[in-house]
Amino acid sequence: MSPPSPLTLPADLRVLLDAVRRVGRPRLVGGGVRDWLLGLTPKDFDIEVAGVDFATLHRALAPFGATDVVGRSFGVIKARSRTGAEYDFSLPRRESKTGSGHRGFAVAPDATLSDAEAAARRDFTVNAIACDPFSGEILDPHGGQADLRARVLRHTSAAFGEDPLRVLRAFQLAARFDFTLAPETAALCRSIADTFAELPVERVWGEWDKWAVAARKPSRGLEVLAATGWLRHFPELAALAGTPQEPEWHPEGDVFVHTQLCLDALAAQEAWQSAAAPVRRVLMLAVLAHDFGKPATTEQAERRGRLRWISPGHEAAGGPLTETFLRRIGAPLELTDPVRALVVHHLAHHHGQTEFTDPSVRRLARRLAPATIDELVCVMRADHAGRPPLVSAETLLRIDQLQDRARALALERAAPRPLALGRHLVALGRTPGPEFKPLLDEAFEAQLDGAFTDETGAVAWLRRRLGQA
C-alpha cells in the first residue's frame, strides 16, 4: 500500500524525535499512521521508543517542555512542547492477563521487543502498522496495509480476546471508517460475549460516544454488534431485528434494517457533518432510538381494505425505552431530554393539522426543548430516507414547511420564552403569591396562540386580564 502523500510532522514533534533518536529507536504507531495511510489528516501522533529505559527517555524529553508520567509501570510519558501540543511517548511493553475485566492485565515495559513483537499487542492489524519518522519506512509485520485496502478489521493476535472492550472498539471503528469485520474476528468476539458485564459503563459509553460523533457509516457498527452476538447486550436495539414493517410503506425490510438506513442517511446530511460534536451526538442517538417503540406496538390491522403492519403510538412508547437505553450505555444525563424529545416527536409532520400554523409551531418548539426544530428536521429527513427506494414529495414538502415556518418565527434553534413575567405583575401592583403561576401560565398560552409577540403586548394583555385596561 503506497502512502497517499509524505507524512508531514509538526516542527515541535520533529525536535522531540531528534532528541529521542539519540537514545532509542522511535516509531510512529497507532491511529495516526492508520489515518495517514487512509489519506486522512492524522489528529494524534503516538510514538513508541525501543532500545531505551524509562528514565533515559524521560531525561531526553524533559528539556523541551512539561512532561507528565502517565504511568511508570506502563512506560508512558505525555510530553507537552512549548507550542502547547501534546504527544505520547511510550516504551514497547508486554501484557499478560491476570484477572477479569478491562483492567485485569499485568503490563511490563520491555525495551528489547522487536517491531513485530511490540505490534502484536495491538487490537487490529490496521492499528499495528508503524512508521520510521526519519526514513519514512512503513513497518507492517501483521498485514495491516492489506486489511486497510480491503477495509477489514482483523484481530492482530489471540490476545484480542482477553480484553472485551476491543469488541466495542470494533463497533465504533467499523462505523468511523466504513470497515467490515473479518469472519474469524467476529467468531472470536462471539466466544467472549459473556464478558461484556466486566466492562465499566464509562468505558462502554466512550466507544458509543465515538460512534455517535464520528461515524461515517454508522450502520457498519450495528453490523458488528449483530455479527458478534453483542447486540443482545442492548435489548432495546436487539428487539428491532425481526420486527416487521408494512412492505408497501417500508420495502427495505424490518425495523433494524430501517434504522441502519436512517443512520447512514443522517451521516450523509451536510447539516449533521457540519454540526458541532454535541449536536451530532444527540442526532445520531435520536435516530438510533426513533423506532424503539415499534416492537411493543407493532400489530396487523385493516388499513385501506386489507391487513397491514402498523405501529400506532410507537413514538410515545419509544420515550421510556430511549431513557433506559441511554442509561444502559452510560450516556451523560444531559442527553436524555433532547434525545427523548426527538424520539417522541419524530412524526410531528404526519400528525395534527393539515398545515403548520404559527401556534402549532410555537407549541412544538416548546415541547421539543431542549432539542430544537432544526434538529427534529434532521431526524425527520433521515427517517424518510431510510425506506429506499420510496420517496414522498409530499412528506419532504411538509418537513420543509415546518422548518420554513420555524425560521420565520425565529424558533428553529430555540423554544419560545415567556414574555409575561412575575416582575410585570408586581409592577401592576400585584403581591407575589399562589395566583402568579396560573396567571403567568395562562399568559404564556395566550402568547403561544399569538395574542402578543413582545413585552409591550404582554403587559397590555396582563392589564386586560386583570381588568386594568
Sequence and secondary structure as in RCSB ss.txt:
>XXXX:A:sequence
MSPPSPLTLPADLRVLLDAVRRVGRPRLVGGGVRDWLLGLTPKDFDIEVAGVDFATLHRALAPFGATDVVGRSFG
VIKARSRTGAEYDFSLPRRESKTGSGHRGFAVAPDATLSDAEAAARRDFTVNAIACDPFSGEILDPHGGQADLRA
RVLRHTSAAFGEDPLRVLRAFQLAARFDFTLAPETAALCRSIADTFAELPVERVWGEWDKWAVAARKPSRGLEVL
AATGWLRHFPELAALAGTPQEPEWHPEGDVFVHTQLCLDALAAQEAWQSAAAPVRRVLMLAVLAHDFGKPATTEQ
AERRGRLRWISPGHEAAGGPLTETFLRRIGAPLELTDPVRALVVHHLAHHHGQTEFTDPSVRRLARRLAPATIDE
LVCVMRADHAGRPPLVSAETLLRIDQLQDRARALALERAAPRPLALGRHLVALGRTPGPEFKPLLDEAFEAQLDG
AFTDETGAVAWLRRRLGQA
>XXXX:A:secstr
   SS     HHHHHHHHHHTTTSEEEEETHHHHHHHTT   S  EEEEESS HHHHHHHHGGGS EEEEETTTT
EEEEE TTS EEEEE  EEEEE SSSTT EEEEE TT  HHHHHTTSSBGGGS EE TTT  EE TT HHHHHHH
TEE BSSGGGGG THHHHHHHHHHHHHT EE HHHHHHHHHTGGGGGGS HHHHHHHHHHHHHH SSTHHHHHHH
HHHTGGGGSHHHHTTTT    TTT TT SHHHHHHHHHHHHHH HHHHTS HHHHHHHHHHHHHTTTTHHHH EE
EEETTEEEEE TTHHHHHHHHHHHHHHHTT  GGGHHHHHHHHHTTTGGGSS SS  HHHHHHHHHHHTTS HHH
HHHHHHHHHHTSTT   HHHHHHHHHHHHHHHHTT SSS    SS HHHHHHTT   STTHHHHHHHHHHHHHTT
S SSHHHHHHHHHHHTT  
